[in-house]
Amino acid sequence: MIKCKSVLFVLLIQILIVNSVAHAQNNALAFDGTNDKILVPSSNLNGYTVITIEAWVHPHSFNPLAGDDYISNVAGHQDASALLKIGDNDGSHIVDDDRPQFVIVTGNGVDKANATTQMIANNWYHIAGTYDGSNLKIYVNGNLEDTEPHTGTITTSETEIIFGGASANNRMFNGIMDEVRIWNTARTQTEIRQNMYKELTGSETGLVLYYNLNETSGTTADNAEGTASHDGTLTNMNGDEWLTSNAIFGPKNYLDFDGSSNYVDIPANTALDNTTFSIEFWMKMDDTPAAWDGFIDKGRYNGTQDWYFLAINGTLGAMFGVPGIGEIWFGINDNNWHHIAGTCDGSEAKVYLDGKLQGTITGTYSPSSNGIRIGYTLTPWYYLNGGIDDIRIWSDVRTATEIRENMCKNLTGTESNLEAYYTFDYDYSPGTTLADFTGNGHDGTLVNSPTWSSSTAYNTWLNTDDNSWTETTNWGLHTAPVSTDNVAIYDYTGGTPPTSSTADVQNLLVNDTFTLGGAVSISNNLILLNDLDLNGQTITLGSTGTLIEDSGYIFGATGQIQTSRTLNNIDEDVAGLGAKITTTADMGGTTIIRSHQPFGTSGIERYYQITPTTNTGLNATLVFNYRDAELNGNTESLLKLYKSSDGNTWVEQSSSTVNITDNTLTLTGLDGFSYWTASETGNESSLPVELTSFLVENTLEGVLCTWNTESEFENLGFILERRIKGDPSTQASSWTEIASYKTAEALMGKGTTSLPTNYKYIDKLVEPNITYEYRLADVAYDGVITYHATRTVTVEQKPLSSTIESFTVLPAYPNPFNPTTTITYGLDNNSKVEIQIYDISGK
């Protein structure tokens, strides 16, 4: 009989991403390979006629001396009943010390199921062993690798179960373990695949013991099945061996096609011949295709056309084709990983790139009975030079939201209308099967050995207890996001959402609340399935990037989202920011900024700053989008657009029209663009100080600063600042306050008024031949300071002094006079003069 004391699991694989079930904090446990183990007292499998043992393992090394690394060992070392292990040592020789094995011991003896997968150190694997009373089987990464006939009932006198190894003969596991499960049923391959990429609830039928190993400290491994007496005890361990796990996150593997001969063949099946269907997958091209390389092709390869995805000859572009409907072309633009989805309802086809709709076309589609090829199309065969990952084939039309929600996470395989599901994650070996994880039997066959490679299709935040964006173990790829990454942040029932630092990514999908802690640059799409607070930060979308507000929206009292791109003859909502521009003119390089700070007390909580290179003669139309949540107390039906040249002086655009159904304001015939917000008609007085002019000029007395307001709202007064223009030391922080409403009555505001008001101030403390810049600010009752545009002036001469050293006055002539007289006086320099004239009585 096998002489073992514990039940061990080892699995190697870098796994795909979050599953469709919301996760709590996800950790795993590290074993040192010397004497670490988990002891489960008062537990045994005595009397079992069926059993399943499974776990994820990440071996650091293998044990060639002992031959066995026990992942799980049920019963004692002297009286084992069932175990999973790596390697085989029967006492006389060592065989395949890096291949998993499932061993069962009954009254009829010992049997072993031997896996064919040769494990690689420092990779995750899922291993499962099942016994149904007739056969024992072993699965690696959801793939059945061996079946051995056996009958009998498990018998043992041992009263404990051990995970991590048996100390006898140093048969200890060196690596990381996660998601250990024991069932009193023989799980089918479909059931194993459907649950291997997600955490369980603990209440599943047949689940006897379940250790998700999500603790963060301590020496107790909770039995999440719920029976407290079966909690495990960490033995010879300190309780600091817990670490972040990416076992059930990912991605893991993909198939790399060489562009010359290899592909995957999926046989024809009527279940795949649907008038209504959706196809999703991740792909990357390794070069610019020289031919019409095939991504996925149903029938076109044999001349009987059906739907297909092709790389376009000579360009980084692609197409989705459906016979009877047509082809939709779209640009990919680089050799990075991208998500592609195509849908068809029999009369309308759509294609999405990275979650964004690329095009729609209509016609009539009738399916044909063809198999599917992955990696080539047409005759002669045009092979893909690139990678494919995570293919889903549905018998329904997936909505845009459904596509976005699931593009960066694993499915269970049991989703409604999911006909075929290929994760590409189950094998590093030279096996020739591409497994269908739905259980529907649409397995594919690898032809001419495409290469299994580690996938970087997307990088998902793991629900850990650490919020650091830059900590590598917090991410599914075990690297912090880089500029080519497709990053996903999903909704969790526990754990800690991240606080981002300054980051640069390709696509960002947000389906959980998290904190922006730095500027973020996104070259492609920002997909919001959850609201995102700008938190004072700036999000910059690349020249092809798009904001996709699905079930989530941008908001925030501070911060902004922006993009810069060249606009010419356009009719589009640029970058999805919500400002649709229509014009036949060439606007040139244009920056569009969207923010959610309201202007005054009655501006809505959204504004745009649109700055084109060419900003006259545009004859443009602006459609300004808003949300009901941004109305800020305004009556929606009374909304009008307001325009400002500097973000401070706002003028109502009375000809703008509001559509309260579409949540839009439209204004036509625009000569140029600037700042835009919305408020109720007649609300100029509720917006900030409406400054109609601000001038500075050189005079004999000094620099005269004058400004006029059309209206004011809760205005305490003004502050005037000055600095020397061109002085390298005079940056933004070097402005000097030269006058304030606090000390100069002339700068006191009028509070709230709709009447025009004129202000002036003379700055006498200036020097000749120096150019000065002046800046004006108004201060509201709530203390908010709003700065207005700067003005520049060069002082031509020193201001005239108000003190005269000497003077002469000659007698008036004639005196008395009627009606005029002449008074002659002399000064030692040009000065302001005030002459007082008295009559004989002193008046």
Secondary structure, 3 states (H helix, E strand, C coil): CCCCCCEECCCECCCCCECCCCCCCCEEEEEECCCCEEEEECCCCCCCCCEEEEEEEEECCCCCCCCCEEEEEEEECCEEEEEEEEEEECCCCEEEEEEEEEEEEECCEEEEEECCCCCCCCCEEEEEEEECCCEEEEEECCEEEEEEECCCCECCCCCEEEECEECHHHEECEEEEEEEEEECCCCCHHHHHHHCCCCCCCCCCCEEEEECCCCCCCCEECCCCCCHHHCEEEECCCCCCEEECCCCCCCCEEEEEECCCCEEEECCCHHHCCCCEEEEEEEEECCCCCCCCEEEECCHHHCCCCCEEEECCCCCEEEEEECCCEEEEEECCCCCCEEEEEEECCCEEEEEECCEEEEEEECCCCCCCCCEEECEECCCCEECEEEEEEEEEECCCCCHHHHHHHCCECCCCCCCCEEEEECCCCCCCCCCEECCCCCCCCCEEEECCCEEEECCCCEEECCCCCCECCCHHHECCCCCCCCCCEEEECCCCCCCCCEECCEEECEEEECCCCEECCCEEECCEEEECCCEECCCCEEEECCCCEEEECCCCEECCCCEEEEEEEEEEEEEEHHHCCEEEEEEEEEEEEEEEEECCCCCCCCCCCEEEEEECCCCCCCEEEEEECCHHHCCCCCHHHEEEEEECCCCCEEEECCCEEECCCCEEEEEEECCCCEEEEEECCCHHHCCCEEEEEEEEECCCCEEEEEEEEEEEEEEEEEEEEEECCCCCCCHHHCEEEEECCCCHHHEEEEEECCCEEEEEEECCCCCCCEEEEEEEEEECCCCEEEEEEEEEECCCCCCCCCCCCEEECCCECCCCCCCCECCEEECCCCCCCCCCCCCCCC
